[in-house]
Amino acid sequence: MSTLEGKVALITGGARGQGRSHAIALARAGADVIVIDICANLAIANYPLASEADLKDTADEVQATGRRCVTKIADVRDGAAMVSAVGDAVAELGRLDIVVANAGVTSWEPIDCAPRQVFDDIIAVNLTGVWNTFEATVPHILAHGDGGSIVVTGSINSTSGKMMDLSTATRAYTASKHGVIGLMRSYALQLSPLGIRVNAVEPMGVNTLMVNNEAAQRVLEGEAPRQYDLLNLMDVWRLEPEDVSAVVEFLVSDRARYITGIEFPVDAGFGVR
């Protein structure tokens, strides 16, 4: 049975990886989908980001479920661009009920960028971009008066600083993922009385190009063998995107209708230690 029939969901960073998985999962559950992505590389990210071809592939996979899909190219760092992209997409589909603020980036040092640029860009995408997403989408959810649900993508780094190498990029990523939890809690306090639930999902490493690339492997090979496995309680190296999508689908559904303001870890027991 479709649990999201008649709903419209918006996913940032949806052209590939976790975002694509979320878009397909929500479409299979009955939602029409808006996918927003920058579709361009960033100098600080020494791995390829999603392309326009990736965005089209996501749209094709969503439409293969029988649901509608609207795609927009926009940079979450640009508040005005997000307002415009969201407004145009919502006008096409008629409403907005669900938002997954998923766009994120990291960097694997060494990299030919100044530390200030690395720090600023990671914070701008991962934290300011989430704020821009809230500001661009919340008015559209409020407009129809039926409530809605927003999920932000946190991380095991949202509650811990014991991850990987001690670099500018890691510190910025950790700070950004701590910060999105503050945003989640603040918006939950504001929006829950208005019928909009706000939660966070906090995955461990996920099998996407953010961690499954040559630059990342060079860093990880310098760490203690099986570091993640030693920190996790369960013997798993990386999650699959679908493992996270299952939690996102639950949190935005009516099955979670009284759940708001929480951090939902998908971390194989990392947080217990």
ZIZI-V354417 format. One record per residue. N is the residue number from 1. PSI is psi in whole degrees, -180 to 180 (NA if undefined). OMEGA is omega in whole degrees, 0 to 359 (* if undefined). Layout:
BEGIN
N & PSI & OMEGA
N & PSI & OMEGA
END
This chain:
BEGIN
1 & 136 & 177
2 & 130 & 180
3 & -14 & 185
4 & 24 & 180
5 & 132 & 179
6 & -2 & 180
7 & 158 & 172
8 & 128 & 182
9 & 143 & 178
10 & 132 & 180
11 & 127 & 173
12 & 153 & 185
13 & 37 & 190
14 & 5 & 184
15 & -18 & 186
16 & 170 & 171
17 & -139 & 181
18 & -41 & 182
19 & -44 & 177
20 & -44 & 180
21 & -42 & 179
22 & -43 & 181
23 & -45 & 181
24 & -42 & 180
25 & -43 & 181
26 & -34 & 175
27 & -44 & 178
28 & -29 & 178
29 & -2 & 173
30 & -4 & 185
31 & 144 & 162
32 & 155 & 194
33 & 138 & 169
34 & 127 & 180
35 & 125 & 179
36 & 135 & 178
37 & 153 & 179
38 & -30 & 179
39 & 48 & 178
40 & 155 & 177
41 & 157 & 174
42 & 144 & 184
43 & -34 & 184
44 & -19 & 184
45 & 106 & 181
46 & 45 & 169
47 & 154 & 184
48 & 135 & 172
49 & 179 & 185
50 & 155 & 180
51 & 173 & 176
52 & -32 & 176
53 & -39 & 176
54 & -42 & 180
55 & -42 & 178
56 & -41 & 179
57 & -40 & 178
58 & -46 & 179
59 & -42 & 180
60 & -41 & 181
61 & -37 & 176
62 & -47 & 182
63 & -26 & 177
64 & -18 & 176
65 & -8 & 183
66 & 3 & 181
67 & 159 & 177
68 & 151 & 178
69 & 128 & 174
70 & 130 & 179
71 & 145 & 177
72 & 139 & 174
73 & 117 & 180
74 & 152 & 180
75 & 120 & 182
76 & -18 & 178
77 & -18 & 185
78 & 101 & 184
79 & -43 & 181
80 & -39 & 178
81 & -38 & 179
82 & -43 & 178
83 & -43 & 181
84 & -47 & 182
85 & -44 & 180
86 & -45 & 181
87 & -43 & 180
88 & -42 & 182
89 & -43 & 179
90 & -36 & 177
91 & -35 & 179
92 & -39 & 186
93 & -11 & 169
94 & -18 & 182
95 & 175 & 174
96 & 130 & 182
97 & -32 & 190
98 & 137 & 176
99 & 133 & 172
100 & 106 & 181
101 & 89 & 192
102 & -19 & 186
103 & 132 & 180
104 & 160 & 181
105 & 156 & 170
106 & -176 & 180
107 & 146 & 180
108 & 107 & 185
109 & 156 & 5
110 & 150 & 180
111 & 150 & 184
112 & 58 & 176
113 & 147 & 177
114 & 143 & 179
115 & -37 & 179
116 & -42 & 179
117 & -41 & 178
118 & -50 & 182
119 & -49 & 184
120 & -42 & 183
121 & -39 & 178
122 & -44 & 177
123 & -40 & 182
124 & -42 & 179
125 & -52 & 192
126 & -26 & 183
127 & -59 & 177
128 & -36 & 179
129 & -35 & 176
130 & -43 & 177
131 & -45 & 178
132 & -36 & 179
133 & -46 & 175
134 & -50 & 186
135 & -32 & 181
136 & -26 & 188
137 & -35 & 186
138 & -43 & 179
139 & -33 & 181
140 & -34 & 176
141 & -42 & 180
142 & -27 & 187
143 & -34 & 183
144 & -11 & 172
145 & 8 & 181
146 & 7 & 181
147 & -176 & 181
148 & -168 & 183
149 & 138 & 178
150 & 134 & 176
151 & 130 & 174
152 & 147 & 178
153 & 108 & 172
154 & -143 & 185
155 & 165 & 167
156 & -21 & 174
157 & -7 & 177
158 & -20 & 184
159 & 1 & 184
160 & 153 & 174
161 & 13 & 188
162 & 47 & 185
163 & 126 & 166
164 & -149 & 185
165 & 155 & 177
166 & 91 & 184
167 & 169 & 175
168 & -43 & 182
169 & -44 & 180
170 & -41 & 179
171 & -42 & 179
172 & -43 & 180
173 & -45 & 179
174 & -45 & 178
175 & -42 & 181
176 & -40 & 183
177 & -28 & 167
178 & -43 & 184
179 & -38 & 182
180 & -25 & 177
181 & -37 & 174
182 & -43 & 176
183 & -45 & 180
184 & -48 & 182
185 & -42 & 181
186 & -47 & 179
187 & -32 & 177
188 & -41 & 178
189 & -39 & 182
190 & -43 & 193
191 & -25 & 183
192 & -41 & 176
193 & -16 & 179
194 & 5 & 176
195 & 9 & 178
196 & 114 & 179
197 & 144 & 182
198 & 122 & 182
199 & 174 & 178
200 & 143 & 170
201 & 138 & 186
202 & 88 & 180
203 & 157 & 165
204 & -167 & 180
205 & 137 & 183
206 & 145 & 184
207 & 75 & 175
208 & 176 & 182
209 & -14 & 176
210 & -36 & 180
211 & -15 & 182
212 & 69 & 180
213 & 165 & 186
214 & -42 & 181
215 & -43 & 179
216 & -42 & 182
217 & -36 & 178
218 & -40 & 178
219 & -48 & 185
220 & -32 & 179
221 & -20 & 177
222 & -7 & 179
223 & 172 & 178
224 & 142 & 180
225 & 136 & 176
226 & 41 & 184
227 & -45 & 182
228 & -41 & 181
229 & -35 & 179
230 & -32 & 180
231 & -31 & 179
232 & 155 & 173
233 & -26 & 180
234 & 146 & 187
235 & 80 & 179
236 & 139 & 181
237 & -47 & 178
238 & 150 & 171
239 & 162 & 168
240 & 150 & 180
241 & -35 & 181
242 & -26 & 177
243 & -36 & 179
244 & -39 & 181
245 & -35 & 179
246 & -38 & 179
247 & -42 & 177
248 & -46 & 180
249 & -42 & 177
250 & -48 & 185
251 & -31 & 181
252 & -6 & 184
253 & 169 & 177
254 & -15 & 175
255 & -23 & 178
256 & 30 & 191
257 & -18 & 178
258 & 23 & 179
259 & 119 & 177
260 & 150 & 177
261 & 22 & 184
262 & 160 & 169
263 & 121 & 183
264 & 101 & 181
265 & 138 & 170
266 & 77 & 199
267 & 12 & 178
268 & 29 & 176
269 & 8 & 181
270 & -42 & 186
271 & -11 & 181
272 & -31 & 184
273 & NA & *
END
